Amino acid sequence: MIPHNSTRRSFLCQIGAAAFAAPIARSPLSAALANEKVNIACIGIGGKGASDLAETSVGHNIVAICDIDEQRLGQAGERFPDAKRYTDWRKLLEQGDIDAVTVSTPDHTHAPATMAAMQLGLHAFTQKPLTHNVYEARRLAEVAAEKGLVTQMGIQHHASARLKIAVQVIRDGVIGKVSEVHTWTDRPGNFWKQGLERPDRADPVPEHINWDVWLGVAPERPYVEGLYHPFHWRGWWDFGTGALGDMGCHILDPVVNALELGPPNTISAEGPPPHPESGPLWCIVRYEFPGTPHTTDNLKLTWYEAGKQPPRDIFLAPDDWPGSKNGVLFIGEKGNLFVGFPEMPELFPKGDFADYELPAREDHNHYTEWTSAIVSGAETSCPFSYSGPLTETVLLGNVAYRSGQTIEWDSETLEAVGTPDADRFIRRAYREGWDVAGL
């Protein structure tokens, strides 16, 4: 942990920043609270980062923006001309007037940038999955708690009425105790490619790209036009977390939330033989959890991806039910509950619930919830204390698949019992010169 008397510059030197200016003391958050405006810095402002920037800027001050792509940076700078611009997030964190950060980078940079910001006392909004590996998720949750920071993981579906309805239906016992849950997604599909071989070539790095900072803690790889930046990094283990990492934090969220699940006991996976560098063409992951008040003694959860889904007959849905490309099916003692992404909840068999009316709930804004909590000192709905363990559960599916083993999980020690081959997928080694204090 950074010593209390350390300056912003001395801490940043520990995470590999080469040459920093003189120490700058951060302005106290009370200044933001006085006028109810938070000074926000946005790390990653292309793709999802563009909407994160737009949403969190409402009613607050964007004082700094960062992207490794100067073209994207210039476009965002036109919308926020008063924000200082950076192509290196470590340089951004030297700026002394920042209260909070958003981190909307590729997965491998989520934890390093977020941890560095939190060590400086900055509140954090970090996109899903919270981290690239299980160990990072545990550490972000621990440090956020130690420092009393307002945090939120970017899973905006959590704020939707439909997921709130699904959670309440389960908590109210409408379908009785749940024994199984099935979850599925159409990713990666046509969204990005997996099962890839790395090409044996290197292209010149464009002048507007800061490639070294884009790589960050990941292994050094040559720049190849269109292969990683700006989007297809998702298909590579160095940078992404596959379809499970991309959609699992969304789709498993109502499951973990409604059933109040702790860590799983065991995790197993099937799919094509694991490739050391690229995610699978498809994968099915099976989790088993200890029981909770909302489940039977042993809960089974199955994850399907790449368009694979549970057998149609277990839904107990009408023959003309259209189904969903991304969804959750809870199987209970009294019937089943479906909730989709984006379909509304439905109870099956229809006739058994003809007299039941779904509860009324409302959407709220996932972004302003975070900024409002910074001002008021309230709690968010997806703080790292919740989203960290959720991310751990999601990413354990990748550990099981990549190790080729059934994982018996010891959550206290962050170990796959008797499976040392899994250790390298639980915690990765960072590239030389990119060590991050606290990780």
Beta strands, then each sheet from edge to edge (+ up, - down):
strand 1: 39-43
strand 2: 61-66
strand 3: 84-86
strand 4: 100-103
strand 5: 123-127
strand 6: 151-154
strand 7: 178-184
strand 8: 266-270
strand 9: 284-290
strand 10: 295-304
strand 11: 327-332
strand 12: 336-340
strand 13: 346-348
strand 14: 407-410
strand 15: 415-416
sheet 1: 3+ 2+ 1+ 4+ 5+ 6+
sheet 2: 13+ 12- 11+ 7- 10- 9+ 8- 14+ 15-
end
